[in-house]
Amino acid sequence: MTSVAFRCEAVASDLRGSREVVLGAYCGRSPRLAARWLNARARKLAHLLDPAPESAHLRDAPLVAVQHAPCPQAELRAWAESHRAYEQVMAALAQGRPFLLTVRDYDAEYALRVHPTPGRRPSQVPAARQRPAFR
């Protein structure tokens, strides 16, 4: 028996598209599980791109505010906080269409993508065999 699974990936690539690094992957069994994973991954990626300045590992770092810079973390957070965006992802996946969210920084492009794939449901677990009684 076949069903549909949802292959989810978070990837980073250089702007020329010559290298791609998979940051995370997941195989969801439903549009809702795939959308949840994308939402959580968008939040995680935003945090990694823009950690809190008071974080222990940044406490002594010489941080400088930049005026006009790409802000992919803000785009990711806005997308993750949008109920409408979440519903659009679920609707697209339920219709069998792929989904792609892409944001850019100065030197990298980050993508959250999911596409339906044929999957196989696990077969029924056979009933336990009875062992012969030892006499």
LOZAPA-483046 format. One record per residue (C-alpha): residue number from 1; residue in one letter; x, y, z. Coordinates in steps of 0.1 Angstrom, whole numbers. Layout:
  num  residu     c1     c2     c3
  NUM       A      X      Y      Z
...
END
This chain:
  num  residu     c1     c2     c3
    1       M      0      0      0
    2       T     14     34     -9
    3       S      8     68      6
    4       V     24    102      4
    5       A     53    113     26
    6       F     67    149     27
    7       R    105    153     23
    8       C    115    185     42
    9       E    149    201     40
   10       A    166    232     53
   11       V    196    241     31
   12       A    222    268     27
   13       S    240    276     -5
   14       D    264    301    -19
   15       L    249    327    -42
   16       R    264    311    -73
   17       G    246    279    -64
   18       S    278    259    -67
   19       R    276    245    -31
   20       E    247    234    -10
   21       V    248    223     26
   22       V    219    204     41
   23       L    212    220     75
   24       G    184    196     84
   25       A    160    171     69
   26       Y    128    154     80
   27       C    102    131     64
   28       G     67    140     76
   29       R     37    117     73
   30       S     12    145     69
   31       P     10    181     56
   32       R      6    193     92
   33       L     37    175    104
   34       A     57    189     75
   35       A     44    224     81
   36       R     53    222    118
   37       W     88    210    110
   38       L     93    239     85
   39       N     80    264    111
   40       A    103    251    138
   41       R    133    250    114
   42       A    126    286    103
   43       R    127    298    139
   44       K    159    278    146
   45       L    176    291    115
   46       A    166    327    124
   47       H    181    322    159
   48       L    213    308    144
   49       L    216    337    120
   50       D    209    363    147
   51       P    217    350    182
   52       A    210    373    212
   53       P    240    396    218
   54       E    239    387    255
   55       S    245    350    247
   56       A    275    336    266
   57       H    295    329    234
   58       L    290    365    222
   59       R    295    383    255
   60       D    331    395    247
   61       A    326    397    209
   62       P    331    432    193
   63       L    296    435    178
   64       V    289    465    155
   65       A    254    475    144
   66       V    250    477    106
   67       Q    225    501     91
   68       H    215    486     57
   69       A    221    449     56
   70       P    201    420     44
   71       C    180    406     72
   72       P    171    370     64
   73       Q    164    362    101
   74       A    137    388    102
   75       E    120    373     71
   76       L    123    338     86
   77       R    108    350    119
   78       A     79    369    102
   79       W     71    338     81
   80       A     72    315    111
   81       E     49    338    131
   82       S     23    341    103
   83       H     -7    318    107
   84       R    -16    326     71
   85       A     17    313     58
   86       Y     13    281     78
   87       E    -21    275     63
   88       Q     -8    282     28
   89       V     20    255     33
   90       M     -5    230     45
   91       A    -29    237     16
   92       A     -2    234    -10
   93       L     11    201      5
   94       A    -25    187      8
   95       Q    -29    194    -29
   96       G      4    176    -37
   97       R     23    207    -46
   98       P     59    214    -33
   99       F     67    245    -11
  100       L     98    266    -11
  101       L    108    296     11
  102       T    141    313      2
  103       V    159    341     20
  104       R    193    358     12
  105       D    221    373     30
  106       Y    252    389     16
  107       D    270    357      8
  108       A    244    329     12
  109       E    209    318      4
  110       Y    189    298     28
  111       A    160    276     17
  112       L    132    257     35
  113       R    116    233     11
  114       V     93    204     11
  115       H     79    182    -16
  116       P     55    153    -16
  117       T     71    119    -23
  118       P     56     85    -27
  119       G     59     66      5
  120       R     51     32     18
  121       R     31     26     49
  122       P     44     -1     71
  123       S     26    -33     67
  124       Q      5    -47     95
  125       V     26    -62    122
  126       P     20   -100    122
  127       A      4   -115    152
  128       A     29   -129    177
  129       R     36   -166    172
  130       Q     29   -189    200
  131       R     59   -208    211
  132       P     56   -245    216
  133       A     52   -255    252
  134       F     82   -273    266
  135       R     75   -304    285
END
